[in-house]
Amino acid sequence: MRSLHRFCAILLSSAALALPASAGPTIDTTPGPDVSPYVVAAADEPSLSHAQIVELLRRHIKYVFVIYQENRSFDSYFGTFPGANGLFSQPESETPGFTQALMDIDGSATTVQPFRIGPAEFAADTDDVDHSHSMIAEKIHVLDGVARMDRFAIAEERKYSGDQIPTLMAKQFGELTMAYEDCDTVPFLWRYADRFTLADNMFQEISGPSTPGNLDIIAAQTGVTQWVEHPEQGYSGNGDSGPGEPVVNDADPFWGSPYDRRKKVPVNPNDFNKYFHYPVQYNQTYASLPLTLARGGLGSVVKKDELPDDDLADIRNDIAAVTAAGHAPVAWRWYEEGFDREPASGECDGTDAGGLHASYITHHNGPQYFGYVSNNPEMRNKLRGLDDFFREIGKGSLPAAGGVFYVKGGCRNIADLQPANPKARGIVLGDDDHPGYSDSMISEAMVARAVNAIAASRYWSQSAIIITWDDSEGDYDHVPPTIRVHQPNLSGAKDVVPISDGPRVPLILISPYARAHYIDHDHGSHASVVKFVDAVMGLIPLAQLPDELAARRRGEKEYGQTDLGPQDALTPGIDDLAGAFDPARLSGKLPPLPASYAIIPPELVQTQPAALSGHYGCKQIGIVPTDRQLGIANHIPADFNPRPKTEPTPN
């Protein structure tokens, strides 16, 4: 089900199509286009079938950009966005996990409810909470097959206190899971969500940290088929360390690690030093978009693989099927901060070692895990640095026929921006939005720079920009995910430890053909991005490739689970994002949204992160979050600290 949000209130919102920001004219004076050519009454919307919409998308969309950020639950960023299924969309008694248990530092029982933090609390720079596979499973608390969403705070607190009376730091970490931000902390993201389409029912496909999400976004799985075909590679214990299929942890890719003698791809030098070694993952050998995007040229591409016996053994039939289907290849790139030498590069702790790849988060590069990418010079050439994205967009040198382009930040930022928090300056410099080392405002500035670059380029008129996040960070979200895949118990009893899905993550769709002021309520996951690429680019869905399909059938027979395969087809309840596009714009009844509507003034993008005065926020973009609309009191715990470990509360 989908709905226009706040349609009747559009005239009250300065973020509407017709208007620039309502306040702070010295900050944002960019005029918006006139509203009348861009709005059509619902009754006049063309009635198009899903197939017709997909056909129109194929005509209009040639460039798909996925700006892939890190670690935010939907409720933590958009839980008070008007019209979305958020924290206050229903009575608190009907909101799963709204009141969560904690233990106070005197040993007494207490509770915590969601509370808002903003610039006064330096909400852009919070510590990192636990989002490991086992901790996400504990936090969502599956009972009788239903996620109760009620142990975010207590599970986080007990990580530091166990069964003992908690320290203040332990309690503060528990409280941190229930904190949420709004347009006073991430106004650029809220501005995009308001002007274009916000999806409020997208779930991280795997319960776990970053690496699974970075695999899902190109493969619609993290190795369930590899687990079925090679059960000896199944993860052991709770899956939080070491290699294992499906991938549910942040072990580094084998390729680039010290065990990879070929060293064709990079690794952050701090991943393996005399003090610390990342665990290393198995070679990933299932199908992904880098294969299907090669289309009819795949047969010749894989001939360049330098280790074919290892890399291609599980996808021989897939390769044959993709090649036989024909059609010209579709270009793709994965741009990530630190993959090569970047401007203003340095180590993630803020020191400048001058070392190559010192700002690179190795386990965020999904394609690098696949040997058929890392060991193939043609495929490997698709992996590039973040600055390469801005340079290629600026030069207009992306392939003329279009393609799929992933964009990721890292633990530094190449724009050389600093956070507003004086204590975080020179330290919290990341732009991929990962709490602990990234600043939210610096991160949304990177997103804005990317969107501005696309909007100012010749690619805007044929583009779709997807902004989404790879996992939910371990922060509270109230909507229970569907448990599709669970860890099998070797004794034969059904284990309730969920593998898929995890909590919701935000997703924003920006395009000349997007719906404006729209909330898309359709159910999906990271696999929806793959499904969208399949549809727009006319690819064979990964789930329907012969080797993946055979593994799915075998998994159903041996484990009794129906979704042990890529979820870009065959799995019910996975949206392909087509509903985020306006049939009136696609059919020509309305003109496309102009590039000026997407652009945020560059001077604002450059200066906002460090703003200590003249702040750009909810008032300036003309949005009143639902908690403020409803007059809900904001009770920040008296002992709250957004950085309980990094900046401990004095005794």
N, C-alpha and C positions, 0 to 999 in steps of 0.2 A: 504494500500500500504506500502511496506517495501523497504528499500534500504540499501546497503552497503555504509558506509560513508568513504570518503577519501581513498578508496581502492588503488587508484593509488599512494597515498601519503604515504602508509604504510612504505615504505623503508626510508622515511624522518623522521619518528617518532620513537623516542627511546622508546616509550610506546608500540611499536609493539611487536608481539609475540617473535620475534627473539632477542630482545635487552633489556638490563636493562636501567636505566635512563642515559641520554646522558651527564649530568653534575653532579657535586657534587659527585664524585666517593667515597669520604670518607663517604658519607651519605648512598648511596644505591649502593652496588656493587653486589647484587644478580644476577647471570647470568640468562637470560631467556632461554627457550628452543629454539632449532633451528626452524626457521619459516617454512621450507619446509614441514614437516609432518602435519602441522596444517592448511594449507590454500588450498582451492580448488577453481578453477575458477567457476564463476556462471554458465557457460555453462555445467560444469560437475557435478553440484549439483543434487543429486537424486530427481526425481519428485515423491513426496509422497503426498497423500491426507491428509486432516486434520485428518481424522479418523486413518490413518496409523501413523501419528506423535503422536497422543494421545496414541495409543497402544504401541508405542516404549517408550514414556515417562513413561508409567505404568511399563514397564519392567526395566527401568534404574533408575528412581527416586523413592526413598523410604523415603527420608528425605527432608522436605520442611522447610526452616528457613525464617521467615519474620522478618527482622530487621526494626523496625517501629519507625521512628524518627518523629520530631515535626516541623511543621510550616515553610515550605519553598515553595514558588511558583517555577515553573519550570524556568521561566525567571530570577528569582533572583539568582539561582545557576548555571543554564546551558544555559542561554540565549545567550551566545557567544560560546557554544560548537560547533566545526566544524561539519557541516552536519546536525545538529538538526534544527528544526523549531524554530528559535530564534529571538532575537530582531532586527537583521540586515539581516534576510533572504529575506526581500523584501524592497522596498523603504519605507521610513518613512511615505510617504503619503498614503501607502497601509497597514500600520501597525496600527490596532485599538489602540487608546489611546496613541500613541507614544509621542504626545505633550499634556501635561495636564495643566489645568488652576490652578493657585495659586493666592493668594492675598499677596502683599508685605506688610511689616510692616508699610509703609507709607499710606496704603490704595489703592495703585495703582494695576492694574492688571498685572500679570506676568505669565510666564509659566515655566515648568520644563520638561525635557526629561530624559530618562534613562541614568545613569552615573555609572561608575565603581568605587568601593571602594575596598581597599586591606589592606595589613599589615600596610601601612603608616597611614591609618585611623582607625586602630584596628577594621577592619571589622568583626572580629570573635566575637565581643562583642557589638552588637547593642541593643538599646532599643526595646521594644515590641510595635508593632503597633496594632491597633484595628482590630480584626478578628471575631467579633461577627456576628451572623446571619444577623442582620439588616444592619450592616456596610458592610459586603461582598456584600449584595444585592445592597446597595447604590453604592459601588465602581464599580461593574461591569455594573450597569446602564442599566437595561433591558428596551428597548423601542420597541414597536410593536413586541414583542416576541424575539428580538435579543439583546444579551448582547453587549453593546458598549465599554466596558473596558476603560472608559475615565474619571472616577471620583475618582481614587485611591488617588491622591494627595489632591484635594480640599475637599473630604469627611473627610480625616484624619485631615487636617488643621482645618476644621470647628468643629470638635469634641472639640477642645480646644478654639476656638474663636467664634463659633456661627456666627452670622451675623455682628460681630464687627470687627474692624481692628485687625488683628492677632498679637499676641505676637511673639517674635522671636522663642520661643519654639514651638508654634503652627505651624509656617511656617516650621521649621526644621523637625517636624514630618511628614508634608506633603511631604517634599523632601525625607525623608527616605523611603517612599513607592516606590520610583523610583530608589533607589540604587540597584546595583547588584554586585555579587561577581563572582570570577572565580577560576582558578586553583592556583592562588597565595594565596587564602584564604582556599580553600578546595581541596588540591592536591590529597589526597587519594581518594576522591569521583570521581574526574575527571580521575584518573588513572584506577579505576574500570570501569567507563563509557567508557573509550577508549578501554580497553582490552577485555571487555565483551559486553553486550548489554545495551544500554540506550533507554528507551521508552520516546518519546517526545509528546505523545498525551494521557496522563493519567490525568483524572480530579478527584478532590475531589468529592465524590458522593453527599455530602450535603453542601450547602453554609452555613458555620459556623465554629466554633472553634474546639477544639481538641476532645471532647467527641463524637460528631457524627462520626468522622473518626475512632475512636477506637471501635465503634459499627459496622460501615460499614465493617471493615476489617475481622470481623467474621460472620456478618449476611447479608451483601449486602443490608442493609437498616438500618434505625434508628427508626423504629416503625410506618411506614405508615400503615401497616396492623393493628397494635394495635389502631391507630387513627380511621381507618375505622370501626373496630369492637366495639370500645369504644369511640364514638365521644365526650362524656363528658370529656375525657382525652386530647382532642386536646389542643394545646398550645394557650394561650391568648396573645393579643397584638402583639408585634413584635417577641415574643418567646425568648427574650434575658435573661429572668430570670424566676425562678419558674419551676415547673414540667410541662410537656406537651408532647404530641405525635404529629408528630414525634419529636424525640429529636433533637433540634437545638442549645442547649446551653451547658454550662459546669456545670450544677447542679450535685452535688455529687450523687453517687448511694445511694438508700435507705439503702441497706445492708451495715452495718458498721457505719451508721449515728447514731446520738443520738436517733432517733425514732425507730431504730432497737434494740429491747431489747435482741435479741439473741447474738449479737456481735461475730459472727463466723468468720468475715472477718475484716481486719484492716481499719483504716482511719488515715490520717495525723492528729495529734493532733491539728495542727494550723487551720484546717478547721472549727473547732467549739470551739471557746474560748469566753471569756467575751467581746472581742472586735469585733468579726466577726463570722458570721455563713454563710456557703455555703447554697444556696438553695438545696433542695433534690428532686431527680427525682422519678417518679413512678417506681414500679417493672416492668421490661421489660419481656414480656411474649410471644414473637414471637420466631420462630425457628431460630437457629444459628448453626454454625459448631460444637460446642460442643455436640449438639444432633445428627447430622447426622454422625459425626465421630464415634459415639458409635455403629452404624450400627445394626447388629442383636442382640447385647447385650443391646440395649437401653431400652427394656422393663424391664429388671432386674435392670438396673442402676436407672431409675426414681422411682423405688419402694423405694429407699433410701431417696427420697426427704422428708424433714421434714415438709413442708407446701404445700402439693400437691394441695389442693383445690385452693390456690392462684397462685401457680407457673405453674401449668400444664393445667389449664382450657382451655386456648386458643390453645393448641397444642395436644390435645388428639388424633385426627385423624392423625396428623403428626407422633406421637410416634408409632401408630399402623402401619403406612405405612413403616417407617424406619425399625422397628423391623421385619416386615413380609418379607422385602427384603433380610434379612439375611446377611451373611458374617461376618468375624471376625472384631472386633473393631479396629480402628486406634487410636494410642496414640496421645495426644496433651498436650501442656504446654503453659502457659503464664508466662514468666519470666519478672519481673519488679523491677527495683531498689527501695528499701525501703519497699517492701511487707513484708519482714521479716528483721531481724537484719543483716545489711550489714557491711563489713569492711569500716572504715573511714566514718561511717554515722554521720550525724549531721543535723541541721535544714537548711532549704533552704536559710535562710538569712546569712548563713556562720558561725553562732554561733553553738557551740556544746552543745546541751541540754542533750545529752546522752539518748534521748528518743527513744523508739521503733517507727519506721515508720516516723520519723521526716523528712526523705528525700523522702517520698512517695507522688507522685502526684495521689491522689485517683481517680480523674475523668479521668485519662488516662487508667484505667484498665477496658476495655470493658466487659469481662466476668462477673465481679463483679456486674454489673447492673442487671443480670438475676438471679431471685430467684432460678431457677432450677439449677444454678451453686452454688450460695452462700449458699443455704440451703441443699445442698447434699454433704455429706462428701467425696464421691468418686469423684465428680466433683470438689469440693473445693480444693482437693489435687493437682489439676492440676495448681493451682496458686502458684507461687514461686518467690523468689527474683532473682535479676540479678546475684548475685554471685553463686547461685545454677546452673545457666546455665553454667558458666565457670567451675565449679567443676564437673558437670556431663559430660560435653564434655571431660574434661581432664581425667576423670576416665573411659570414654567409657561406661557409664552406661545408655545411652539412650536406649529405647526399641529396641531389635534386629530387629523387623519387620518394624521399621521406624515410621514416624509420622509427625505431624505439630507442629512447635515450634516458638512461637512469642517471640521476644526479645526487651525489652524497657529499656531505661535509666531513669534518673530522675533528680532532682534538685541538686544532688551532683554527685560525680564520685568516684567509688570504687577503681580506679587506683591511686587516690590521685594526680592528675595532676593539674597544675596551668596554667592560661592563660598568654600570652605574655604581655598583657596590665598591667602595674604596678598598675594602679588604680582599676583593676578588680580582682587582686589577693586576694584570701581569700573570694571573694564575688561571682564572676561569675564562678561557679564550676560545673554546670550541664552538663550532657553528652547526653541529649535527643534532643539537637539542638534547643530547644525552645528559641527564642530571649528574652532577659531580664534577664534570670538566667543561660542560657547555653552558653558556648563558642563553636563556630563552630569547632575549631581545636580539642578541647577536645572531642567533640561529634563525629567527624569523627575518632578520635583515638579509641573511644569505638567500632565503627563499624569495624575498622581494627582489633582490638583485637578479636572481634567475628568471623570475616571472617578468620583470621589466625588460630583461635582455630579449626574451622570447617575443614579448609584445612589441618591442621596437624593431624586430627583425622581419624579414620577408616570410617567416614561417608562421606568424600569428594567424593568418587567414585560414590555415589548414591544420591548426594545432588543437590538441587536447592536453591539458596539464593536470596531472594527478599529484596532489600533495597528500602524503600519508606517512604513517609511522610504523616502525618494524615490530614493536612490542609495547605492552601497556605499562612497563616500568615496575609493576608491583604495586601501583597506586589503585585505590578503590575505584571500581565501576559497579553500578548497581544492576546491570542487565546480565542475567545468567546466560553463558554461552551454551550452545548445543554440544553435547558430548558425542562426537562422531567416532573418535578412535580412542581406545584405552589400552593401557599396557596389559598384555596378557600375563596371567599368573602361570608359571610353569607347572603347577600342580593341576591345572585344568580349571580351577575356579576363576570366575570373572573378577579381575582386579578393577577397582574403581578409580585408579590413578589416571587422570585424563591426559591424553597426548594432544587431542584436538577436540574443540577449539579452546582458545584462551579468551580473556576479556576484550571488550571493544577498544578499538583505536579510531582516531578521527580520520576522515577522508574528505578532501575538498576537490571538486572538479571545476576547473577553469577552462573555458573555451569560447570562441566566438559563437558557438552553437549551444552553449550551456543554458539551462534554465536559470533565470535570475531570481534572487530572493526565495530560494527553494530548499526544502529539507527532503532528502530522499530517504525514506524509511525502509527500503527493500533490504532484505537480509543478504549479507555477503561476508567475505573475508579477504585476506591477502590474495586468495585464488581468484577473486573478482578482477583484479588487475590483469592477471594472466588471461582470464576469460575475455576481458575487454580487448586485449591485444589480439587474441585469437580471432575475435569477431571482426575487428576493424581491418586487420591485415589478411584475413581470409586463410588462416592457418588451420591445419588439422589439430584439434585439441589434444593436448598431451595425454589425457585420460583415454583417448581412443586409439592411441598408437598400439601396435600389436604386442610389444614386449610389456608395456605398462598394463595393458588390458589383461594379459595372461597372468601377471603378478597379482592384479586385483582379484581375479577369479580364484587363484590359488589361496590368497589370503582369506577370502570369504569361506572357502572350503576348510582350511586348516585352523583358522582362528575365529570363525563365525562373525567376522566384521566386514561390513559391506563397502567401506570407504577407504580401504588400504590401497590407495592409488592417488594420482594427481586429482585435484578437486576442481579442475576447470571444465569438467563435463561429468555426467553420470551421477554426481553427488547432488542431491536435491537441496534447494535453499541457498544456492550460490548465485548472486546477482552478477550481471555482466556490465553494470553501470549505464546501460542504454537509457534507463529512465531519468538519468541526470541531464539528458539533452532535450532541448525544446523542439517538439515536432514542427512548431510554426517556423522556427529559424531554419531547421533542416529542409523544410519543404519550400522555403522562400516566401512564406506569408508574412514573416517578420524579417527585417534585415539582421545580419549577424551583429553581435556586440563588438564595438570598435576597440581597438588596442588601447585607446586612451582610458577606457573604463577599467582596465586591469592595472594600469601603471600607478605606482605609488611614487611621489616625487623623489628623485634620487637624493636630494639634499636631506630629506627626512629619513630615508633609509640609512644614510651615512651617519647621521647625528643622533637618532633616537636611542640606540642602545645605551649610550652614556649619559642620557638626559637626567639631570638632577632637578631641573626646573623647566617650565614650559612643556610638561609631559603631555604626550599624545596618547589618548586612551579612549575609554568608552564615550565620554562627553564629546570628544572631537569627531568620532565616527558616528555619533548619533544613535547608539544602541543602549538600551537599559536592560541589563541582565535580569533574568527572572527572579532571582532572590531579592533584588532591589525593587522590582515591580511589585512583588508580593509583600514587601516590607518585612522580610524575614531577618531577624536579628542575627548578626554574625558574631559567634562566640569563639574567638581564637583562644585556645587554652592558655591560661596565665603563664605556664612554664614553657610554652612553645618556642622552639628554635629551629629555623629552616636548615641550619647547618650544624647539627648536633655533634658531629664528629670533627668536621673541619674547623669550626669555631665553637668549641665547647662552652657551655654556660659556666661562668665563674662560680665557684663554691660560695 
